[in-house]
Amino acid sequence: MNKFLVITTLGCLLLGCGKTEQEKLKEERQKLDFQVQKLVRDKLKDGDTAKFRNQWELCGEVNAKNSFGAYTGYQRYIVTKEKIYFENDYNSDSTSIAAFNQVWSVDCKK
């Protein structure tokens, strides 16, 4: 009888017994958010200082300190399989910022 209780308890922990679909989706969303934030942090000069907002799936805004120790201001980012694109990388190239804005408007809506 005790084996059954242990197996049932472990099964519920692994499978999420008693959780609604909405709770399961929320957990999956939090996992994705965490993974995306880790990828973005790894690309920043001082990723430990990163502050995130308006994150939606693979898009969001991040503010972090630069090499001078000052916060740079929030900038948008888009994560793809190939690369992480930061809005500030294209400030001087109007064609590239237009392309970034186009992708943002299509793929980064809630």
Biopython code that builds the backbone (N, CA, C, O; Angstrom):
import numpy as np
from Bio.PDB.StructureBuilder import StructureBuilder

atoms = [
    (1, "MET", "N", (0.820, -1.184, 0.000)),
    (1, "MET", "CA", (0.000, 0.000, 0.000)),
    (1, "MET", "C", (0.870, 1.256, 0.000)),
    (1, "MET", "O", (0.552, 2.223, -0.693)),
    (2, "ASN", "N", (1.961, 1.256, 0.766)),
    (2, "ASN", "CA", (2.854, 2.411, 0.806)),
    (2, "ASN", "C", (3.525, 2.647, -0.544)),
    (2, "ASN", "O", (3.737, 3.796, -0.930)),
    (3, "LYS", "N", (3.866, 1.570, -1.274)),
    (3, "LYS", "CA", (4.462, 1.714, -2.600)),
    (3, "LYS", "C", (3.500, 2.427, -3.536)),
    (3, "LYS", "O", (3.905, 3.285, -4.320)),
    (4, "PHE", "N", (2.228, 2.069, -3.452)),
    (4, "PHE", "CA", (1.222, 2.702, -4.301)),
    (4, "PHE", "C", (1.147, 4.201, -4.030)),
    (4, "PHE", "O", (1.064, 5.001, -4.962)),
    (5, "LEU", "N", (1.176, 4.577, -2.757)),
    (5, "LEU", "CA", (1.105, 5.992, -2.380)),
    (5, "LEU", "C", (2.325, 6.751, -2.895)),
    (5, "LEU", "O", (2.192, 7.864, -3.403)),
    (6, "VAL", "N", (3.508, 6.160, -2.768)),
    (6, "VAL", "CA", (4.742, 6.793, -3.238)),
    (6, "VAL", "C", (4.708, 6.940, -4.754)),
    (6, "VAL", "O", (5.045, 8.000, -5.283)),
    (7, "ILE", "N", (4.308, 5.893, -5.451)),
    (7, "ILE", "CA", (4.252, 5.936, -6.917)),
    (7, "ILE", "C", (3.235, 6.962, -7.382)),
    (7, "ILE", "O", (3.494, 7.714, -8.322)),
    (8, "THR", "N", (2.082, 6.999, -6.733)),
    (8, "THR", "CA", (1.044, 7.966, -7.094)),
    (8, "THR", "C", (1.529, 9.393, -6.845)),
    (8, "THR", "O", (1.311, 10.278, -7.673)),
    (9, "THR", "N", (2.175, 9.614, -5.722)),
    (9, "THR", "CA", (2.681, 10.945, -5.390)),
    (9, "THR", "C", (3.746, 11.380, -6.383)),
    (9, "THR", "O", (3.713, 12.514, -6.861)),
    (10, "LEU", "N", (4.689, 10.501, -6.705)),
    (10, "LEU", "CA", (5.725, 10.835, -7.676)),
    (10, "LEU", "C", (5.123, 11.075, -9.051)),
    (10, "LEU", "O", (5.534, 11.990, -9.765)),
    (11, "GLY", "N", (4.164, 10.264, -9.416)),
    (11, "GLY", "CA", (3.488, 10.446, -10.709)),
    (11, "GLY", "C", (2.815, 11.795, -10.797)),
    (11, "GLY", "O", (2.886, 12.465, -11.828)),
    (12, "CYS", "N", (2.158, 12.202, -9.716)),
    (12, "CYS", "CA", (1.494, 13.511, -9.700)),
    (12, "CYS", "C", (2.502, 14.646, -9.774)),
    (12, "CYS", "O", (2.245, 15.660, -10.423)),
    (13, "LEU", "N", (3.628, 14.491, -9.127)),
    (13, "LEU", "CA", (4.659, 15.528, -9.187)),
    (13, "LEU", "C", (5.199, 15.680, -10.605)),
    (13, "LEU", "O", (5.411, 16.794, -11.084)),
    (14, "LEU", "N", (5.416, 14.561, -11.260)),
    (14, "LEU", "CA", (5.977, 14.584, -12.610)),
    (14, "LEU", "C", (4.948, 15.003, -13.654)),
    (14, "LEU", "O", (5.271, 15.735, -14.590)),
    (15, "LEU", "N", (3.723, 14.543, -13.495)),
    (15, "LEU", "CA", (2.702, 14.802, -14.505)),
    (15, "LEU", "C", (1.826, 16.003, -14.199)),
    (15, "LEU", "O", (1.069, 16.451, -15.059)),
    (16, "GLY", "N", (1.919, 16.528, -12.993)),
    (16, "GLY", "CA", (1.136, 17.703, -12.660)),
    (16, "GLY", "C", (-0.300, 17.394, -12.312)),
    (16, "GLY", "O", (-1.193, 18.145, -12.704)),
    (17, "CYS", "N", (-0.560, 16.318, -11.590)),
    (17, "CYS", "CA", (-1.917, 15.965, -11.198)),
    (17, "CYS", "C", (-2.551, 17.112, -10.422)),
    (17, "CYS", "O", (-1.899, 17.748, -9.594)),
    (18, "GLY", "N", (-3.794, 17.367, -10.690)),
    (18, "GLY", "CA", (-4.521, 18.389, -9.971)),
    (18, "GLY", "C", (-4.332, 19.780, -10.536)),
    (18, "GLY", "O", (-4.957, 20.722, -10.049)),
    (19, "LYS", "N", (-3.499, 19.942, -11.538)),
    (19, "LYS", "CA", (-3.283, 21.254, -12.130)),
    (19, "LYS", "C", (-4.223, 21.435, -13.315)),
    (19, "LYS", "O", (-4.448, 20.510, -14.096)),
    (20, "THR", "N", (-4.754, 22.618, -13.433)),
    (20, "THR", "CA", (-5.614, 22.914, -14.571)),
    (20, "THR", "C", (-4.753, 23.142, -15.809)),
    (20, "THR", "O", (-3.543, 23.347, -15.710)),
    (21, "GLU", "N", (-5.380, 23.103, -16.953)),
    (21, "GLU", "CA", (-4.653, 23.361, -18.204)),
    (21, "GLU", "C", (-4.045, 24.759, -18.183)),
    (21, "GLU", "O", (-2.941, 24.974, -18.684)),
    (22, "GLN", "N", (-4.773, 25.702, -17.602)),
    (22, "GLN", "CA", (-4.270, 27.072, -17.531)),
    (22, "GLN", "C", (-3.017, 27.154, -16.664)),
    (22, "GLN", "O", (-2.079, 27.878, -16.998)),
    (23, "GLU", "N", (-2.997, 26.414, -15.550)),
    (23, "GLU", "CA", (-1.816, 26.394, -14.689)),
    (23, "GLU", "C", (-0.631, 25.750, -15.403)),
    (23, "GLU", "O", (0.502, 26.217, -15.281)),
    (24, "LYS", "N", (-0.893, 24.684, -16.144)),
    (24, "LYS", "CA", (0.175, 24.019, -16.901)),
    (24, "LYS", "C", (0.736, 24.941, -17.977)),
    (24, "LYS", "O", (1.950, 25.008, -18.170)),
    (25, "LEU", "N", (-0.146, 25.654, -18.681)),
    (25, "LEU", "CA", (0.299, 26.593, -19.707)),
    (25, "LEU", "C", (1.116, 27.727, -19.101)),
    (25, "LEU", "O", (2.112, 28.166, -19.677)),
    (26, "LYS", "N", (0.684, 28.198, -17.930)),
    (26, "LYS", "CA", (1.413, 29.272, -17.248)),
    (26, "LYS", "C", (2.814, 28.811, -16.878)),
    (26, "LYS", "O", (3.774, 29.566, -17.029)),
    (27, "GLU", "N", (2.944, 27.570, -16.390)),
    (27, "GLU", "CA", (4.262, 27.024, -16.046)),
    (27, "GLU", "C", (5.149, 26.911, -17.279)),
    (27, "GLU", "O", (6.333, 27.244, -17.226)),
    (28, "GLU", "N", (4.584, 26.444, -18.383)),
    (28, "GLU", "CA", (5.354, 26.322, -19.623)),
    (28, "GLU", "C", (5.798, 27.687, -20.110)),
    (28, "GLU", "O", (6.922, 27.848, -20.586)),
    (29, "ARG", "N", (4.922, 28.667, -19.993)),
    (29, "ARG", "CA", (5.245, 30.037, -20.399)),
    (29, "ARG", "C", (6.384, 30.584, -19.547)),
    (29, "ARG", "O", (7.291, 31.232, -20.068)),
    (30, "GLN", "N", (6.342, 30.327, -18.237)),
    (30, "GLN", "CA", (7.404, 30.799, -17.346)),
    (30, "GLN", "C", (8.731, 30.143, -17.690)),
    (30, "GLN", "O", (9.777, 30.790, -17.640)),
    (31, "LYS", "N", (8.694, 28.855, -18.041)),
    (31, "LYS", "CA", (9.927, 28.158, -18.445)),
    (31, "LYS", "C", (10.502, 28.787, -19.706)),
    (31, "LYS", "O", (11.706, 29.025, -19.794)),
    (32, "LEU", "N", (9.630, 29.059, -20.692)),
    (32, "LEU", "CA", (10.092, 29.680, -21.932)),
    (32, "LEU", "C", (10.668, 31.061, -21.653)),
    (32, "LEU", "O", (11.734, 31.403, -22.165)),
    (33, "ASP", "N", (9.972, 31.860, -20.841)),
    (33, "ASP", "CA", (10.464, 33.197, -20.493)),
    (33, "ASP", "C", (11.851, 33.114, -19.863)),
    (33, "ASP", "O", (12.741, 33.892, -20.210)),
    (34, "PHE", "N", (12.034, 32.182, -18.945)),
    (34, "PHE", "CA", (13.321, 32.020, -18.268)),
    (34, "PHE", "C", (14.412, 31.639, -19.269)),
    (34, "PHE", "O", (15.517, 32.178, -19.211)),
    (35, "GLN", "N", (14.116, 30.718, -20.183)),
    (35, "GLN", "CA", (15.103, 30.274, -21.169)),
    (35, "GLN", "C", (15.488, 31.420, -22.104)),
    (35, "GLN", "O", (16.664, 31.600, -22.419)),
    (36, "VAL", "N", (14.495, 32.192, -22.547)),
    (36, "VAL", "CA", (14.771, 33.322, -23.436)),
    (36, "VAL", "C", (15.610, 34.363, -22.700)),
    (36, "VAL", "O", (16.572, 34.892, -23.256)),
    (37, "GLN", "N", (15.249, 34.656, -21.453)),
    (37, "GLN", "CA", (16.010, 35.635, -20.681)),
    (37, "GLN", "C", (17.449, 35.193, -20.490)),
    (37, "GLN", "O", (18.359, 36.020, -20.535)),
    (38, "LYS", "N", (17.669, 33.907, -20.277)),
    (38, "LYS", "CA", (19.039, 33.404, -20.129)),
    (38, "LYS", "C", (19.833, 33.616, -21.426)),
    (38, "LYS", "O", (20.987, 34.041, -21.384)),
    (39, "LEU", "N", (19.221, 33.323, -22.562)),
    (39, "LEU", "CA", (19.911, 33.535, -23.846)),
    (39, "LEU", "C", (20.272, 35.006, -24.039)),
    (39, "LEU", "O", (21.374, 35.331, -24.482)),
    (40, "VAL", "N", (19.336, 35.889, -23.704)),
    (40, "VAL", "CA", (19.590, 37.318, -23.859)),
    (40, "VAL", "C", (20.682, 37.775, -22.892)),
    (40, "VAL", "O", (21.585, 38.516, -23.280)),
    (41, "ARG", "N", (20.604, 37.335, -21.636)),
    (41, "ARG", "CA", (21.623, 37.703, -20.636)),
    (41, "ARG", "C", (23.023, 37.306, -21.105)),
    (41, "ARG", "O", (23.986, 38.052, -20.929)),
    (42, "ASP", "N", (23.115, 36.122, -21.702)),
    (42, "ASP", "CA", (24.418, 35.620, -22.146)),
    (42, "ASP", "C", (25.035, 36.476, -23.250)),
    (42, "ASP", "O", (26.250, 36.437, -23.443)),
    (43, "LYS", "N", (24.229, 37.244, -23.976)),
    (43, "LYS", "CA", (24.733, 38.086, -25.069)),
    (43, "LYS", "C", (25.076, 39.506, -24.626)),
    (43, "LYS", "O", (25.704, 40.255, -25.375)),
    (44, "LEU", "N", (24.670, 39.877, -23.419)),
    (44, "LEU", "CA", (24.900, 41.238, -22.937)),
    (44, "LEU", "C", (26.268, 41.381, -22.277)),
    (44, "LEU", "O", (26.839, 40.396, -21.809)),
    (45, "LYS", "N", (26.787, 42.589, -22.238)),
    (45, "LYS", "CA", (28.076, 42.841, -21.575)),
    (45, "LYS", "C", (28.007, 42.502, -20.094)),
    (45, "LYS", "O", (28.936, 41.905, -19.549)),
    (46, "ASP", "N", (26.908, 42.882, -19.434)),
    (46, "ASP", "CA", (26.720, 42.615, -18.006)),
    (46, "ASP", "C", (25.324, 42.027, -17.809)),
    (46, "ASP", "O", (24.422, 42.687, -17.293)),
    (47, "GLY", "N", (25.170, 40.789, -18.227)),
    (47, "GLY", "CA", (23.871, 40.120, -18.195)),
    (47, "GLY", "C", (23.252, 40.004, -16.818)),
    (47, "GLY", "O", (22.031, 39.916, -16.692)),
    (48, "ASP", "N", (24.080, 40.003, -15.783)),
    (48, "ASP", "CA", (23.557, 39.902, -14.417)),
    (48, "ASP", "C", (22.727, 41.120, -14.022)),
    (48, "ASP", "O", (21.933, 41.049, -13.084)),
    (49, "THR", "N", (22.901, 42.234, -14.727)),
    (49, "THR", "CA", (22.162, 43.455, -14.397)),
    (49, "THR", "C", (20.880, 43.606, -15.225)),
    (49, "THR", "O", (20.156, 44.589, -15.074)),
    (50, "ALA", "N", (20.605, 42.643, -16.089)),
    (50, "ALA", "CA", (19.475, 42.752, -17.018)),
    (50, "ALA", "C", (18.133, 42.834, -16.299)),
    (50, "ALA", "O", (17.846, 42.085, -15.364)),
    (51, "LYS", "N", (17.327, 43.776, -16.778)),
    (51, "LYS", "CA", (15.948, 43.928, -16.321)),
    (51, "LYS", "C", (15.063, 43.752, -17.545)),
    (51, "LYS", "O", (15.300, 44.373, -18.581)),
    (52, "PHE", "N", (14.044, 42.910, -17.429)),
    (52, "PHE", "CA", (13.177, 42.595, -18.556)),
    (52, "PHE", "C", (11.788, 43.167, -18.352)),
    (52, "PHE", "O", (11.306, 43.304, -17.227)),
    (53, "ARG", "N", (11.153, 43.500, -19.477)),
    (53, "ARG", "CA", (9.750, 43.899, -19.444)),
    (53, "ARG", "C", (9.133, 43.574, -20.799)),
    (53, "ARG", "O", (9.832, 43.368, -21.792)),
    (54, "ASN", "N", (7.820, 43.535, -20.810)),
    (54, "ASN", "CA", (7.049, 43.322, -22.041)),
    (54, "ASN", "C", (7.507, 42.101, -22.832)),
    (54, "ASN", "O", (7.530, 42.129, -24.063)),
    (55, "GLN", "N", (7.869, 41.042, -22.138)),
    (55, "GLN", "CA", (8.312, 39.842, -22.837)),
    (55, "GLN", "C", (7.100, 39.064, -23.322)),
    (55, "GLN", "O", (6.149, 38.823, -22.578)),
    (56, "TRP", "N", (7.160, 38.681, -24.580)),
    (56, "TRP", "CA", (6.131, 37.848, -25.176)),
    (56, "TRP", "C", (6.820, 36.807, -26.037)),
    (56, "TRP", "O", (7.372, 37.123, -27.090)),
    (57, "GLU", "N", (6.784, 35.572, -25.584)),
    (57, "GLU", "CA", (7.440, 34.455, -26.251)),
    (57, "GLU", "C", (8.902, 34.774, -26.522)),
    (57, "GLU", "O", (9.693, 34.817, -25.579)),
    (58, "LEU", "N", (9.294, 35.001, -27.770)),
    (58, "LEU", "CA", (10.707, 35.191, -28.113)),
    (58, "LEU", "C", (11.085, 36.655, -28.303)),
    (58, "LEU", "O", (12.148, 36.961, -28.845)),
    (59, "CYS", "N", (10.219, 37.555, -27.860)),
    (59, "CYS", "CA", (10.441, 38.988, -28.016)),
    (59, "CYS", "C", (10.288, 39.681, -26.668)),
    (59, "CYS", "O", (9.632, 39.165, -25.763)),
    (60, "GLY", "N", (10.899, 40.851, -26.546)),
    (60, "GLY", "CA", (10.741, 41.621, -25.321)),
    (60, "GLY", "C", (11.627, 42.838, -25.324)),
    (60, "GLY", "O", (12.177, 43.240, -26.349)),
    (61, "GLU", "N", (11.748, 43.419, -24.131)),
    (61, "GLU", "CA", (12.613, 44.583, -23.935)),
    (61, "GLU", "C", (13.535, 44.301, -22.764)),
    (61, "GLU", "O", (13.132, 43.697, -21.770)),
    (62, "VAL", "N", (14.779, 44.748, -22.892)),
    (62, "VAL", "CA", (15.768, 44.524, -21.841)),
    (62, "VAL", "C", (16.556, 45.806, -21.605)),
    (62, "VAL", "O", (16.832, 46.563, -22.536)),
    (63, "ASN", "N", (16.910, 46.035, -20.353)),
    (63, "ASN", "CA", (17.777, 47.145, -19.960)),
    (63, "ASN", "C", (18.897, 46.541, -19.121)),
    (63, "ASN", "O", (18.638, 45.788, -18.182)),
    (64, "ALA", "N", (20.126, 46.867, -19.458)),
    (64, "ALA", "CA", (21.274, 46.321, -18.728)),
    (64, "ALA", "C", (22.405, 47.335, -18.740)),
    (64, "ALA", "O", (22.401, 48.288, -19.519)),
    (65, "LYS", "N", (23.360, 47.112, -17.870)),
    (65, "LYS", "CA", (24.513, 48.010, -17.798)),
    (65, "LYS", "C", (25.490, 47.724, -18.941)),
    (65, "LYS", "O", (25.671, 46.581, -19.360)),
    (66, "ASN", "N", (26.105, 48.790, -19.425)),
    (66, "ASN", "CA", (27.125, 48.644, -20.463)),
    (66, "ASN", "C", (28.499, 48.528, -19.805)),
    (66, "ASN", "O", (28.594, 48.383, -18.586)),
    (67, "SER", "N", (29.556, 48.591, -20.604)),
    (67, "SER", "CA", (30.909, 48.424, -20.069)),
    (67, "SER", "C", (31.350, 49.592, -19.185)),
    (67, "SER", "O", (32.347, 49.485, -18.471)),
    (68, "PHE", "N", (30.616, 50.701, -19.228)),
    (68, "PHE", "CA", (30.919, 51.841, -18.354)),
    (68, "PHE", "C", (30.156, 51.767, -17.033)),
    (68, "PHE", "O", (30.328, 52.625, -16.166)),
    (69, "GLY", "N", (29.314, 50.745, -16.878)),
    (69, "GLY", "CA", (28.549, 50.575, -15.649)),
    (69, "GLY", "C", (27.254, 51.362, -15.600)),
    (69, "GLY", "O", (26.642, 51.481, -14.539)),
    (70, "ALA", "N", (26.830, 51.902, -16.733)),
    (70, "ALA", "CA", (25.588, 52.676, -16.791)),
    (70, "ALA", "C", (24.512, 51.871, -17.529)),
    (70, "ALA", "O", (24.804, 51.137, -18.473)),
    (71, "TYR", "N", (23.273, 52.023, -17.081)),
    (71, "TYR", "CA", (22.172, 51.370, -17.797)),
    (71, "TYR", "C", (21.988, 52.050, -19.146)),
    (71, "TYR", "O", (22.090, 53.272, -19.256)),
    (72, "THR", "N", (21.716, 51.252, -20.165)),
    (72, "THR", "CA", (21.623, 51.756, -21.533)),
    (72, "THR", "C", (20.218, 52.189, -21.908)),
    (72, "THR", "O", (20.046, 52.859, -22.926)),
    (73, "GLY", "N", (19.221, 51.838, -21.136)),
    (73, "GLY", "CA", (17.824, 52.085, -21.494)),
    (73, "GLY", "C", (17.237, 50.840, -22.140)),
    (73, "GLY", "O", (17.958, 50.016, -22.704)),
    (74, "TYR", "N", (15.943, 50.717, -22.052)),
    (74, "TYR", "CA", (15.307, 49.523, -22.610)),
    (74, "TYR", "C", (15.434, 49.495, -24.122)),
    (74, "TYR", "O", (15.226, 50.499, -24.803)),
    (75, "GLN", "N", (15.778, 48.324, -24.628)),
    (75, "GLN", "CA", (15.828, 48.088, -26.062)),
    (75, "GLN", "C", (15.082, 46.795, -26.360)),
    (75, "GLN", "O", (15.061, 45.869, -25.550)),
    (76, "ARG", "N", (14.480, 46.754, -27.525)),
    (76, "ARG", "CA", (13.737, 45.555, -27.918)),
    (76, "ARG", "C", (14.709, 44.482, -28.409)),
    (76, "ARG", "O", (15.798, 44.784, -28.898)),
    (77, "TYR", "N", (14.294, 43.233, -28.268)),
    (77, "TYR", "CA", (15.069, 42.108, -28.783)),
    (77, "TYR", "C", (14.140, 41.071, -29.381)),
    (77, "TYR", "O", (12.969, 40.975, -29.014)),
    (78, "ILE", "N", (14.678, 40.302, -30.301)),
    (78, "ILE", "CA", (13.977, 39.180, -30.918)),
    (78, "ILE", "C", (14.949, 38.008, -30.931)),
    (78, "ILE", "O", (16.073, 38.133, -31.416)),
    (79, "VAL", "N", (14.514, 36.868, -30.397)),
    (79, "VAL", "CA", (15.345, 35.666, -30.361)),
    (79, "VAL", "C", (14.890, 34.728, -31.476)),
    (79, "VAL", "O", (13.702, 34.435, -31.603)),
    (80, "THR", "N", (15.846, 34.259, -32.285)),
    (80, "THR", "CA", (15.570, 33.267, -33.320)),
    (80, "THR", "C", (16.487, 32.071, -33.097)),
    (80, "THR", "O", (17.318, 32.079, -32.188)),
    (81, "LYS", "N", (16.337, 31.061, -33.914)),
    (81, "LYS", "CA", (17.224, 29.892, -33.820)),
    (81, "LYS", "C", (18.664, 30.271, -34.106)),
    (81, "LYS", "O", (19.590, 29.722, -33.509)),
    (82, "GLU", "N", (18.852, 31.219, -35.029)),
    (82, "GLU", "CA", (20.191, 31.570, -35.485)),
    (82, "GLU", "C", (20.883, 32.623, -34.627)),
    (82, "GLU", "O", (22.101, 32.581, -34.454)),
    (83, "LYS", "N", (20.108, 33.574, -34.087)),
    (83, "LYS", "CA", (20.742, 34.748, -33.501)),
    (83, "LYS", "C", (19.755, 35.488, -32.598)),
    (83, "LYS", "O", (18.545, 35.265, -32.661)),
    (84, "ILE", "N", (20.293, 36.367, -31.764)),
    (84, "ILE", "CA", (19.479, 37.301, -30.989)),
    (84, "ILE", "C", (19.684, 38.677, -31.608)),
    (84, "ILE", "O", (20.812, 39.155, -31.726)),
    (85, "TYR", "N", (18.595, 39.300, -31.996)),
    (85, "TYR", "CA", (18.646, 40.615, -32.624)),
    (85, "TYR", "C", (18.251, 41.676, -31.607)),
    (85, "TYR", "O", (17.189, 41.589, -30.990)),
    (86, "PHE", "N", (19.102, 42.671, -31.434)),
    (86, "PHE", "CA", (18.827, 43.789, -30.547)),
    (86, "PHE", "C", (18.541, 45.029, -31.386)),
    (86, "PHE", "O", (19.237, 45.307, -32.362)),
    (87, "GLU", "N", (17.527, 45.754, -30.998)),
    (87, "GLU", "CA", (17.120, 46.958, -31.718)),
    (87, "GLU", "C", (18.268, 47.954, -31.848)),
    (87, "GLU", "O", (18.448, 48.543, -32.914)),
    (88, "ASN", "N", (19.039, 48.153, -30.801)),
    (88, "ASN", "CA", (20.116, 49.156, -30.811)),
    (88, "ASN", "C", (21.261, 48.811, -31.750)),
    (88, "ASN", "O", (22.095, 49.667, -32.046)),
    (89, "ASP", "N", (21.313, 47.573, -32.222)),
    (89, "ASP", "CA", (22.367, 47.194, -33.170)),
    (89, "ASP", "C", (22.170, 47.857, -34.531)),
    (89, "ASP", "O", (23.083, 47.866, -35.357)),
    (90, "TYR", "N", (20.963, 48.420, -34.769)),
    (90, "TYR", "CA", (20.638, 48.937, -36.101)),
    (90, "TYR", "C", (20.374, 50.435, -36.116)),
    (90, "TYR", "O", (19.808, 50.936, -37.087)),
    (91, "ASN", "N", (20.762, 51.163, -35.084)),
    (91, "ASN", "CA", (20.447, 52.588, -34.991)),
    (91, "ASN", "C", (20.911, 53.397, -36.195)),
    (91, "ASN", "O", (20.226, 54.340, -36.591)),
    (92, "SER", "N", (22.038, 53.063, -36.783)),
    (92, "SER", "CA", (22.571, 53.868, -37.883)),
    (92, "SER", "C", (22.184, 53.334, -39.267)),
    (92, "SER", "O", (22.511, 53.952, -40.280)),
    (93, "ASP", "N", (21.502, 52.210, -39.315)),
    (93, "ASP", "CA", (21.135, 51.596, -40.591)),
    (93, "ASP", "C", (19.612, 51.572, -40.718)),
    (93, "ASP", "O", (18.955, 50.703, -40.145)),
    (94, "SER", "N", (19.052, 52.518, -41.461)),
    (94, "SER", "CA", (17.594, 52.651, -41.556)),
    (94, "SER", "C", (16.938, 51.431, -42.210)),
    (94, "SER", "O", (15.807, 51.087, -41.867)),
    (95, "THR", "N", (17.627, 50.775, -43.140)),
    (95, "THR", "CA", (17.063, 49.583, -43.774)),
    (95, "THR", "C", (16.951, 48.451, -42.761)),
    (95, "THR", "O", (15.936, 47.755, -42.719)),
    (96, "SER", "N", (17.976, 48.263, -41.952)),
    (96, "SER", "CA", (17.960, 47.189, -40.955)),
    (96, "SER", "C", (16.949, 47.451, -39.853)),
    (96, "SER", "O", (16.271, 46.517, -39.423)),
    (97, "ILE", "N", (16.820, 48.686, -39.379)),
    (97, "ILE", "CA", (15.844, 48.975, -38.331)),
    (97, "ILE", "C", (14.433, 48.809, -38.890)),
    (97, "ILE", "O", (13.528, 48.392, -38.166)),
    (98, "ALA", "N", (14.236, 49.130, -40.164)),
    (98, "ALA", "CA", (12.928, 48.918, -40.787)),
    (98, "ALA", "C", (12.605, 47.424, -40.836)),
    (98, "ALA", "O", (11.469, 47.024, -40.582)),
    (99, "ALA", "N", (13.602, 46.605, -41.163)),
    (99, "ALA", "CA", (13.400, 45.153, -41.184)),
    (99, "ALA", "C", (13.116, 44.634, -39.781)),
    (99, "ALA", "O", (12.240, 43.789, -39.594)),
    (100, "PHE", "N", (13.858, 45.141, -38.786)),
    (100, "PHE", "CA", (13.621, 44.749, -37.395)),
    (100, "PHE", "C", (12.191, 45.106, -37.000)),
    (100, "PHE", "O", (11.482, 44.283, -36.421)),
    (101, "ASN", "N", (11.766, 46.331, -37.310)),
    (101, "ASN", "CA", (10.414, 46.768, -36.965)),
    (101, "ASN", "C", (9.347, 45.930, -37.652)),
    (101, "ASN", "O", (8.296, 45.666, -37.068)),
    (102, "GLN", "N", (9.604, 45.511, -38.876)),
    (102, "GLN", "CA", (8.658, 44.665, -39.611)),
    (102, "GLN", "C", (8.501, 43.313, -38.916)),
    (102, "GLN", "O", (7.381, 42.849, -38.703)),
    (103, "VAL", "N", (9.612, 42.688, -38.567)),
    (103, "VAL", "CA", (9.557, 41.396, -37.867)),
    (103, "VAL", "C", (8.856, 41.575, -36.518)),
    (103, "VAL", "O", (8.028, 40.752, -36.129)),
    (104, "TRP", "N", (9.191, 42.647, -35.815)),
    (104, "TRP", "CA", (8.577, 42.914, -34.510)),
    (104, "TRP", "C", (7.055, 43.025, -34.644)),
    (104, "TRP", "O", (6.310, 42.442, -33.857)),
    (105, "SER", "N", (6.609, 43.771, -35.639)),
    (105, "SER", "CA", (5.171, 44.014, -35.795)),
    (105, "SER", "C", (4.409, 42.731, -36.155)),
    (105, "SER", "O", (3.223, 42.604, -35.848)),
    (106, "VAL", "N", (5.081, 41.802, -36.794)),
    (106, "VAL", "CA", (4.416, 40.556, -37.189)),
    (106, "VAL", "C", (4.524, 39.486, -36.097)),
    (106, "VAL", "O", (3.530, 38.837, -35.768)),
    (107, "ASP", "N", (5.712, 39.301, -35.540)),
    (107, "ASP", "CA", (5.976, 38.172, -34.641)),
    (107, "ASP", "C", (5.893, 38.487, -33.152)),
    (107, "ASP", "O", (5.893, 37.568, -32.334)),
    (108, "CYS", "N", (5.825, 39.742, -32.788)),
    (108, "CYS", "CA", (5.944, 40.087, -31.364)),
    (108, "CYS", "C", (4.678, 40.717, -30.789)),
    (108, "CYS", "O", (4.750, 41.587, -29.921)),
    (109, "LYS", "N", (3.556, 40.290, -31.260)),
    (109, "LYS", "CA", (2.293, 40.816, -30.740)),
    (109, "LYS", "C", (1.698, 39.831, -29.752)),
    (109, "LYS", "O", (1.779, 38.616, -29.928)),
    (110, "LYS", "N", (1.105, 40.378, -28.720)),
    (110, "LYS", "CA", (0.425, 39.529, -27.718)),
    (110, "LYS", "C", (-0.949, 39.161, -28.220)),
    (110, "LYS", "O", (-1.688, 38.454, -27.535)),
]
sb = StructureBuilder()
sb.init_structure("model")
sb.init_model(0)
sb.init_chain("A")
sb.init_seg("    ")
for serial, (resi, resn, name, xyz) in enumerate(atoms, 1):
    if name == "N":
        sb.init_residue(resn, " ", resi, " ")
    sb.init_atom(name, np.array(xyz, "f"), 0.0, 1.0, " ", f" {name:<3s}", serial, name[0])
structure = sb.get_structure()
